Amino acid sequence: MENRSNYVQQHKERFINELVELLKIPSVSADTAFSQDVLDTAEAVKISLEKAGCDFVEICETAGYPIVYGEKIIDPNLPTVLVYGHYDVQPADPIELWTSPPFEPVIKSTAIHPEGAIFARGACDDKGQMYMHVKAFEYMIQSNTLPCNVKFMIEGEEEVGSVNLKTFVENNTEKLKNDVILISDTGMISNQQPSITTGLRGLSYVEVEVTGPNRDLHSGLYGGAVANPINILSKMIASLHDENNHITIPGFYDNVEELSLEERAEMGKAPFSLENYKKALDINDVYGETGYTTNERNSIRPTLDVNGIWGGYTGEGAKTVIASKAYAKISMRLVPNQDWEVITDLFTKHFISIAPAGVSVVVKPHHGGQGYVTPIDSIGYQAANKAYTETFGVPAIPVRSGGSIPIVALFEKELKSKTILMGFGLDSDAIHSPNEHFGIFNYLKGIETIPLFYKYFVELSK
C-alpha cells in the first residue's frame, strides 16, 4: 500500500485523460435526444472495468438504460465490497451560463482548486467520483494488493430517479450479495478536513392543483365574488408553517428522530462560518425552524419547500384575469424513521382538508424515498475513517447530509448490508449547475484513499 501515491503520480496524466474522454460523452438520461450517448457511456464503463482487471463484466438490460455489472472474486470466503455509481448526468441547461462548453472538458485553476479542476457536466456528479473507484481497483490489481472480492454496479438512470434499479436489485440479490456497499456520490467538508456522510434525508415530492371556476374569468366582473385559485393556493401554502417555521401538518413529526445534545455537539464540530455562508448566497440573514442551527436545519430536521408555483397570466404586459386553476410543486425532505409514503398521505389529507369552499384540490404524488443512517461504530465507517485519516492526516468528521439518495435505503432493505458514503466532492463544485467541476486534487486523492478502505475493512472484519 505504501506505493499508492507513487502509482497515482506515475499515472496521473493518464487518469485525467481517461476521465476527460468519459466526460465528453453527453450521457443525459433525462433527454431522449441523448439516448445513444447514454448507451455509449455504458459501453465505455464496461471497457474501463475490463481493462482495470475485472474477470467478468456485462451490460445488463433494463426497461430503461442498462446497468453495468463487473466483478473480481478472488476468494468466496473473503469479504465482498459492492461499489455503486452512476454514469448518467444532469442536463447542462442553461448552456449560456457555462464559461466553457459542458461536454468539452477543460482544466482551470480556481481559488479553491489552485492545482486545477476539470470543468464539465458530470465531472463531480458522478463520473469523476465513480471513476476514482475504477482506478483505485486498477491500482490494487496491478500492485497485487486487492484484499477481498469486488463487485461493481454502475447505473444509467440515477439522475431520473433510478426508475429501474429497484427491479434489478430485487431480481439479482445473489449476484449483488456483499458485506458492505461503497458509494462516492457525496462530498466532504474541505480539502483539509475530510468527512463521512452518515445520514441522508428521505423525500416526498408532490404536485398540487387548485381549481376554482370552470374557466378563466374577468377580474373586474368576478373579482371579490368568486374564489381566486391563486390567492387560495398562496394562503394554503402559507399555512403549512407556523410562526416558528414548524410544519403544521398533523402527525408530520410523529416519527422524527430527536438527536441528543451530545450527538448535536459532535456534529457541531464541523467547521462552519455563518458569515461566509450568508456571503456566498448574498443574503443578509438565514431563515428556518426555531431552536436549530443552520447546519441542523438542513440535515437532521425535516423540511417543506415550494419548488415551483404557477397559474393565470404570466406573459408580457397585463391581463386582468382570475385563473381557473393554480398549481405548485412541493418537496418535503424527511429524516430517518419518517416513511415517505406515510408523509405523502398525511400531506394529501391535510392539504385537501384546509381548502375553503369554492375550490377543489387534487394532490398528485410524484416520487419519494426513505432516509438513511450509518452508525459510526460500524466496521465500514471505521474503515473509511482510518483511510481518510491516513491520506489526509486528520480524522474524518461524521456529517448528516440534507440531500436524498433513495437507493441507499433500498440497498439495505434488499441486500441487507450497510452503505458507506465516501465522497470527495466539495459544496463549491456546482453539481447540477452550470460550470460543474471536480478538483484534480480530489480526484487523485480519492484514488489514493479508496484502496485503504479495502485494507482496513478486511482487517476489521477478521
C-alpha positions as CSV (number, residue, x, y, z in Angstrom):
1,M,0.0,0.0,0.0
2,E,2.9,2.3,0.5
3,N,3.3,2.7,-3.3
4,R,-0.2,4.2,-3.8
5,S,1.0,7.7,-4.0
6,N,3.8,6.8,-6.4
7,Y,1.4,4.8,-8.6
8,V,-1.1,7.7,-8.7
9,Q,1.6,10.3,-9.6
10,Q,3.1,8.0,-12.2
11,H,-0.3,7.5,-14.0
12,K,-1.7,11.0,-13.2
13,E,-1.9,12.2,-16.8
14,R,-3.5,9.0,-18.0
15,F,-6.0,9.0,-15.2
16,I,-7.0,12.6,-16.0
17,N,-7.2,12.0,-19.8
18,E,-9.3,8.9,-19.3
19,L,-11.8,10.8,-17.2
20,V,-11.8,13.7,-19.8
21,E,-12.7,11.3,-22.5
22,L,-15.6,9.9,-20.4
23,L,-16.9,13.4,-19.7
24,K,-17.0,14.2,-23.4
25,I,-19.9,11.8,-23.9
26,P,-23.2,13.7,-23.1
27,S,-24.9,10.9,-21.2
28,V,-28.0,13.0,-20.2
29,S,-30.6,10.4,-19.1
30,A,-33.5,12.9,-18.8
31,D,-33.4,13.8,-22.6
32,T,-34.1,11.2,-25.2
33,A,-32.1,13.1,-27.7
34,F,-29.0,11.8,-25.9
35,S,-30.2,8.1,-25.7
36,Q,-27.3,6.8,-27.9
37,D,-24.8,8.8,-25.8
38,V,-26.1,7.2,-22.6
39,L,-25.7,3.7,-24.2
40,D,-22.2,4.6,-25.5
41,T,-21.2,5.7,-22.0
42,A,-22.4,2.3,-20.6
43,E,-20.1,0.6,-23.1
44,A,-17.2,2.9,-22.2
45,V,-17.7,2.0,-18.5
46,K,-17.7,-1.7,-19.4
47,I,-14.4,-1.4,-21.3
48,S,-12.8,0.5,-18.4
49,L,-13.8,-2.2,-15.9
50,E,-12.4,-4.9,-18.1
51,K,-9.1,-3.0,-18.6
52,A,-8.9,-2.3,-14.8
53,G,-8.9,-6.1,-14.1
54,C,-12.5,-7.4,-13.6
55,D,-12.8,-11.1,-14.5
56,F,-16.4,-10.6,-15.6
57,V,-18.2,-7.6,-16.9
58,E,-21.6,-7.4,-18.5
59,I,-24.1,-4.8,-19.6
60,C,-27.5,-5.7,-18.0
61,E,-30.5,-4.5,-19.9
62,T,-33.4,-2.9,-18.0
63,A,-36.7,-1.4,-19.1
64,G,-34.7,1.8,-19.4
65,Y,-31.0,2.4,-19.6
66,P,-28.7,-0.5,-18.8
67,I,-26.7,-1.3,-15.6
68,V,-23.0,-2.1,-16.0
69,Y,-22.0,-5.0,-13.7
70,G,-18.5,-6.2,-13.1
71,E,-16.7,-8.4,-10.6
72,K,-13.4,-9.7,-9.3
73,I,-13.9,-12.7,-7.0
74,I,-10.5,-13.8,-5.6
75,D,-11.8,-16.0,-2.8
76,P,-15.5,-16.6,-1.9
77,N,-14.5,-16.9,1.8
78,L,-13.3,-13.3,1.8
79,P,-15.5,-10.2,2.3
80,T,-17.1,-8.6,-0.7
81,V,-17.3,-4.8,-1.4
82,L,-20.1,-3.7,-3.8
83,V,-19.3,-0.4,-5.5
84,Y,-22.3,1.6,-6.7
85,G,-22.1,4.6,-9.0
86,H,-23.9,6.2,-12.0
87,Y,-22.7,7.1,-15.4
88,D,-25.7,9.3,-16.4
89,V,-25.6,13.1,-15.9
90,Q,-27.9,16.0,-15.4
91,P,-28.9,18.2,-18.4
92,A,-26.5,21.0,-19.0
93,D,-29.1,23.8,-19.3
94,P,-28.8,26.7,-19.1
95,I,-26.0,26.4,-21.6
96,E,-25.4,30.1,-21.9
97,L,-24.2,30.3,-18.2
98,W,-21.3,27.9,-18.8
99,T,-17.9,29.5,-19.2
100,S,-16.8,26.6,-21.3
101,P,-18.9,24.0,-23.2
102,P,-20.3,21.5,-20.8
103,F,-19.2,18.4,-22.8
104,E,-15.8,19.8,-23.8
105,P,-13.9,19.3,-20.6
106,V,-11.3,21.9,-19.7
107,I,-8.9,22.2,-16.7
108,K,-8.9,25.5,-15.0
109,S,-7.4,26.8,-11.7
110,T,-9.8,28.3,-9.1
111,A,-9.3,29.8,-5.6
112,I,-10.4,26.5,-4.0
113,H,-8.6,24.3,-6.6
114,P,-5.3,26.1,-7.4
115,E,-3.9,22.8,-8.8
116,G,-6.8,22.8,-11.3
117,A,-10.3,21.4,-11.7
118,I,-12.0,19.6,-14.5
119,F,-15.0,21.7,-15.7
120,A,-17.6,19.5,-17.4
121,R,-21.1,18.2,-16.8
122,G,-20.8,15.1,-14.7
123,A,-17.2,15.9,-13.5
124,C,-18.1,15.5,-9.9
125,D,-21.6,14.0,-10.1
126,D,-20.9,11.2,-10.7
127,K,-18.5,10.3,-13.4
128,G,-15.4,11.7,-11.7
129,Q,-16.2,10.1,-8.3
130,M,-17.3,6.8,-9.9
131,Y,-14.2,6.6,-12.0
132,M,-12.0,7.0,-8.9
133,H,-13.1,3.5,-7.9
134,V,-12.2,2.1,-11.2
135,K,-8.7,3.5,-11.0
136,A,-8.3,2.5,-7.3
137,F,-9.3,-1.0,-8.3
138,E,-6.8,-0.9,-11.1
139,Y,-4.0,0.0,-8.7
140,M,-4.9,-2.9,-6.3
141,I,-4.9,-5.3,-9.2
142,Q,-1.6,-4.0,-10.6
143,S,0.1,-4.0,-7.2
144,N,-1.4,-7.3,-6.2
145,T,-2.9,-5.7,-3.1
146,L,-6.6,-6.4,-3.6
147,P,-7.5,-7.9,-0.2
148,C,-11.1,-9.0,-0.9
149,N,-13.7,-9.5,-3.6
150,V,-15.2,-6.6,-5.5
151,K,-18.4,-6.1,-7.4
152,F,-19.4,-3.0,-9.4
153,M,-22.9,-1.8,-10.2
154,I,-22.9,1.3,-12.3
155,E,-26.3,2.5,-13.4
156,G,-27.5,5.0,-16.0
157,E,-30.7,6.4,-14.5
158,E,-29.8,7.9,-11.2
159,E,-30.5,11.4,-12.4
160,V,-34.1,10.4,-13.4
161,G,-34.9,8.6,-10.2
162,S,-33.2,5.2,-10.7
163,V,-36.6,4.0,-12.0
164,N,-35.4,0.5,-13.0
165,L,-32.8,-0.1,-10.3
166,K,-35.3,-1.5,-7.7
167,T,-36.4,-4.3,-10.1
168,F,-32.8,-5.1,-11.0
169,V,-31.7,-5.3,-7.3
170,E,-34.7,-7.4,-6.3
171,N,-34.1,-9.8,-9.2
172,N,-30.3,-10.1,-8.6
173,T,-29.9,-10.3,-4.8
174,E,-27.5,-13.3,-5.1
175,K,-25.4,-11.7,-7.8
176,L,-25.1,-8.5,-5.7
177,K,-24.5,-10.2,-2.4
178,N,-21.9,-8.3,-0.4
179,D,-20.6,-7.3,3.0
180,V,-20.6,-3.6,2.5
181,I,-21.7,-1.1,-0.2
182,L,-19.3,1.7,-1.1
183,I,-20.5,4.9,-2.8
184,S,-18.8,8.1,-3.8
185,D,-21.7,10.4,-4.8
186,T,-21.5,12.9,-1.9
187,G,-18.9,15.5,-0.7
188,M,-16.6,16.3,2.2
189,I,-16.1,19.5,4.2
190,S,-12.9,20.7,2.6
191,N,-9.6,19.5,1.1
192,Q,-8.1,19.9,4.5
193,Q,-10.9,18.3,6.6
194,P,-12.5,15.1,5.3
195,S,-15.9,14.0,6.4
196,I,-18.1,10.9,6.0
197,T,-21.8,11.3,5.3
198,T,-23.6,9.2,7.9
199,G,-27.2,10.3,7.2
200,L,-29.4,11.1,4.3
201,R,-32.8,12.7,4.3
202,G,-35.7,11.0,2.7
203,L,-38.0,12.7,0.2
204,S,-41.7,13.1,-0.6
205,Y,-42.5,15.1,-3.8
206,V,-46.0,16.1,-4.7
207,E,-47.8,18.4,-7.2
208,V,-51.0,20.2,-6.1
209,E,-53.7,21.6,-8.3
210,V,-56.4,24.0,-7.0
211,T,-59.4,24.6,-9.3
212,G,-62.0,27.4,-8.9
213,P,-64.4,28.4,-11.7
214,N,-64.7,26.3,-14.8
215,R,-62.9,28.9,-16.9
216,D,-60.7,32.0,-16.6
217,L,-62.8,35.0,-15.5
218,H,-62.7,38.8,-16.0
219,S,-61.2,40.1,-12.7
220,G,-63.4,43.2,-12.9
221,L,-66.7,41.3,-13.4
222,Y,-66.0,38.5,-11.0
223,G,-63.2,39.7,-8.6
224,G,-64.3,39.6,-5.0
225,A,-67.2,37.3,-5.7
226,V,-65.5,34.1,-6.8
227,A,-62.6,32.3,-5.1
228,N,-59.4,33.0,-6.9
229,P,-57.4,29.7,-7.0
230,I,-54.0,31.5,-7.0
231,N,-55.0,33.5,-3.9
232,I,-56.3,30.4,-2.2
233,L,-53.3,28.3,-3.1
234,S,-51.0,31.0,-1.7
235,K,-52.9,31.1,1.6
236,M,-52.9,27.3,1.8
237,I,-49.2,27.1,1.3
238,A,-48.5,29.8,3.8
239,S,-50.5,27.9,6.4
240,L,-48.1,24.9,6.2
241,H,-45.7,26.6,8.5
242,D,-46.3,28.4,11.8
243,E,-44.6,31.4,13.3
244,N,-41.6,29.3,14.3
245,N,-41.3,27.7,10.8
246,H,-42.6,24.5,12.3
247,I,-44.6,22.4,9.8
248,T,-48.3,22.3,10.7
249,I,-49.4,19.0,9.1
250,P,-50.9,16.8,11.8
251,G,-48.7,13.8,12.6
252,F,-45.8,15.1,10.5
253,Y,-43.3,15.0,13.4
254,D,-44.6,11.8,15.0
255,N,-41.6,9.6,14.0
256,V,-38.9,12.3,13.7
257,E,-35.7,11.2,15.3
258,E,-34.6,13.7,18.0
259,L,-30.8,13.7,18.4
260,S,-29.3,14.1,21.8
261,L,-27.5,17.2,22.8
262,E,-24.3,15.1,22.8
263,E,-24.8,14.0,19.2
264,R,-25.7,17.5,18.1
265,A,-22.5,18.8,19.8
266,E,-20.4,16.2,17.9
267,M,-21.9,17.3,14.6
268,G,-21.3,20.9,15.6
269,K,-17.5,20.3,15.5
270,A,-17.7,20.6,11.7
271,P,-16.1,23.9,10.6
272,F,-18.8,26.4,9.6
273,S,-18.8,30.2,9.2
274,L,-22.3,31.7,9.2
275,E,-21.0,34.9,7.8
276,N,-19.3,33.2,4.9
277,Y,-22.4,31.1,4.3
278,K,-24.5,34.3,4.0
279,K,-21.9,36.0,1.9
280,A,-21.8,33.1,-0.6
281,L,-25.5,33.2,-1.0
282,D,-25.8,37.0,-1.0
283,I,-28.4,37.0,1.8
284,N,-28.5,39.2,4.9
285,D,-29.7,36.5,7.3
286,V,-30.6,32.9,7.5
287,Y,-34.1,31.6,8.0
288,G,-35.6,28.4,9.4
289,E,-37.0,26.4,12.2
290,T,-36.6,28.0,15.6
291,G,-34.2,26.2,18.0
292,Y,-31.9,24.7,15.5
293,T,-28.6,25.9,13.8
294,T,-28.3,26.3,10.1
295,N,-26.4,23.0,9.7
296,E,-29.1,21.2,11.8
297,R,-31.9,22.7,9.8
298,N,-30.5,21.4,6.5
299,S,-29.6,17.9,7.8
300,I,-31.3,16.5,10.9
301,R,-34.6,18.3,10.6
302,P,-37.5,17.7,8.1
303,T,-38.5,20.5,5.7
304,L,-41.3,21.5,3.4
305,D,-40.5,23.7,0.4
306,V,-42.4,25.0,-2.6
307,N,-40.3,24.2,-5.7
308,G,-42.5,25.9,-8.2
309,I,-45.8,27.8,-8.4
310,W,-47.8,29.0,-11.3
311,G,-51.2,29.9,-12.7
312,G,-53.0,32.7,-14.5
313,Y,-51.3,35.1,-16.9
314,T,-47.5,35.4,-16.7
315,G,-46.8,36.8,-20.2
316,E,-45.7,40.3,-21.1
317,G,-47.9,43.2,-20.2
318,A,-51.2,42.9,-18.3
319,K,-54.2,40.6,-18.5
320,T,-56.9,41.1,-15.8
321,V,-57.9,37.6,-15.2
322,I,-58.9,35.3,-12.4
323,A,-57.4,31.9,-13.4
324,S,-59.4,28.8,-13.3
325,K,-56.5,26.8,-11.9
326,A,-53.3,27.3,-9.8
327,Y,-50.5,24.8,-9.3
328,A,-47.5,24.2,-7.2
329,K,-44.8,21.6,-6.8
330,I,-43.8,20.8,-3.2
331,S,-41.0,18.7,-1.8
332,M,-40.6,17.5,1.8
333,R,-37.2,16.4,2.9
334,L,-37.6,13.8,5.6
335,V,-35.3,12.5,8.4
336,P,-34.8,8.8,9.3
337,N,-37.9,7.0,10.7
338,Q,-40.2,9.2,8.6
339,D,-41.8,7.0,6.0
340,W,-42.2,8.9,2.7
341,E,-45.4,7.2,1.8
342,V,-47.0,7.9,5.2
343,I,-45.9,11.6,4.9
344,T,-47.3,11.8,1.4
345,D,-50.6,10.5,2.7
346,L,-50.6,12.9,5.7
347,F,-49.9,15.8,3.4
348,T,-52.6,14.9,0.9
349,K,-55.3,14.6,3.6
350,H,-54.3,17.8,5.3
351,F,-54.0,19.9,2.1
352,I,-57.4,18.8,0.9
353,S,-58.9,19.4,4.3
354,I,-57.7,23.1,4.5
355,A,-59.2,24.0,1.1
356,P,-62.1,26.5,1.6
357,A,-65.4,26.2,-0.1
358,G,-65.4,27.4,-3.7
359,V,-62.3,25.4,-4.8
360,S,-61.4,21.8,-5.3
361,V,-58.0,20.3,-4.7
362,V,-56.1,17.5,-6.3
363,V,-52.7,16.2,-4.9
364,K,-50.6,14.2,-7.3
365,P,-47.7,12.3,-5.6
366,H,-44.6,12.2,-7.9
367,H,-41.9,10.2,-6.1
368,G,-40.1,9.7,-2.9
369,G,-37.6,7.7,-0.8
370,Q,-36.6,6.8,2.7
371,G,-33.9,8.4,4.8
372,Y,-30.8,6.6,5.9
373,V,-28.3,6.5,8.8
374,T,-25.0,4.6,9.0
375,P,-23.8,4.0,12.6
376,I,-20.4,5.5,13.3
377,D,-19.4,2.3,15.3
378,S,-19.9,0.1,12.2
379,I,-16.9,-1.6,10.7
380,G,-17.5,0.2,7.4
381,Y,-17.4,3.6,9.0
382,Q,-14.3,2.8,11.0
383,A,-12.5,1.5,7.9
384,A,-13.4,4.7,5.9
385,N,-12.3,6.9,8.8
386,K,-8.9,5.1,9.1
387,A,-8.5,5.5,5.3
388,Y,-9.2,9.3,5.3
389,T,-7.0,9.7,8.4
390,E,-4.1,8.1,6.7
391,T,-4.2,10.1,3.5
392,F,-5.4,13.5,4.9
393,G,-3.6,13.4,8.2
394,V,-6.7,14.1,10.3
395,P,-9.8,12.0,11.2
396,A,-13.0,12.4,9.2
397,I,-16.0,14.2,10.8
398,P,-19.4,12.4,10.6
399,V,-22.0,14.6,8.9
400,R,-25.6,14.3,8.1
401,S,-26.5,15.4,4.5
402,G,-29.6,17.4,3.7
403,G,-29.9,15.6,0.3
404,S,-31.5,12.3,-0.5
405,I,-30.2,9.1,-2.2
406,P,-33.3,6.9,-2.0
407,I,-31.4,3.8,-3.4
408,V,-29.3,3.6,-0.2
409,A,-32.4,2.6,1.8
410,L,-33.4,0.2,-1.0
411,F,-30.0,-1.5,-0.8
412,E,-30.2,-2.1,2.9
413,K,-33.7,-3.5,2.6
414,E,-33.0,-5.8,-0.3
415,L,-29.3,-6.6,0.1
416,K,-29.2,-6.5,4.0
417,S,-25.9,-4.5,4.0
418,K,-24.8,-1.1,5.2
419,T,-23.7,1.7,2.8
420,I,-20.6,3.8,3.3
421,L,-20.6,7.2,1.6
422,M,-17.0,8.2,0.9
423,G,-17.5,11.5,-1.0
424,F,-14.6,13.6,-2.3
425,G,-16.5,16.5,-3.9
426,L,-16.9,20.0,-2.4
427,D,-20.0,22.1,-1.9
428,S,-18.5,24.6,-4.4
429,D,-18.2,22.1,-7.2
430,A,-21.6,23.3,-8.7
431,I,-23.2,19.9,-9.3
432,H,-26.5,20.2,-11.2
433,S,-25.5,23.7,-12.1
434,P,-23.6,25.5,-14.9
435,N,-19.8,25.2,-14.6
436,E,-19.8,21.9,-12.6
437,H,-16.3,20.9,-11.8
438,F,-14.1,18.4,-9.8
439,G,-10.7,19.2,-8.4
440,I,-7.7,17.3,-9.7
441,F,-6.6,17.1,-6.0
442,N,-9.9,15.5,-5.0
443,Y,-9.9,13.1,-8.0
444,L,-6.4,11.8,-7.3
445,K,-6.8,11.8,-3.5
446,G,-9.9,9.6,-3.9
447,I,-7.9,7.1,-6.0
448,E,-5.2,7.1,-3.3
449,T,-7.7,6.8,-0.4
450,I,-10.1,4.1,-1.6
451,P,-7.6,1.2,-1.6
452,L,-7.1,1.9,2.2
453,F,-10.8,1.4,2.8
454,Y,-10.5,-2.2,1.4
455,K,-7.4,-2.8,3.5
456,Y,-8.9,-1.7,6.8
457,F,-12.4,-3.2,6.1
458,V,-10.8,-6.6,5.7
459,E,-8.6,-6.2,8.7
460,L,-11.5,-5.1,10.9
461,S,-13.8,-7.9,9.6
462,K,-11.5,-10.6,10.9
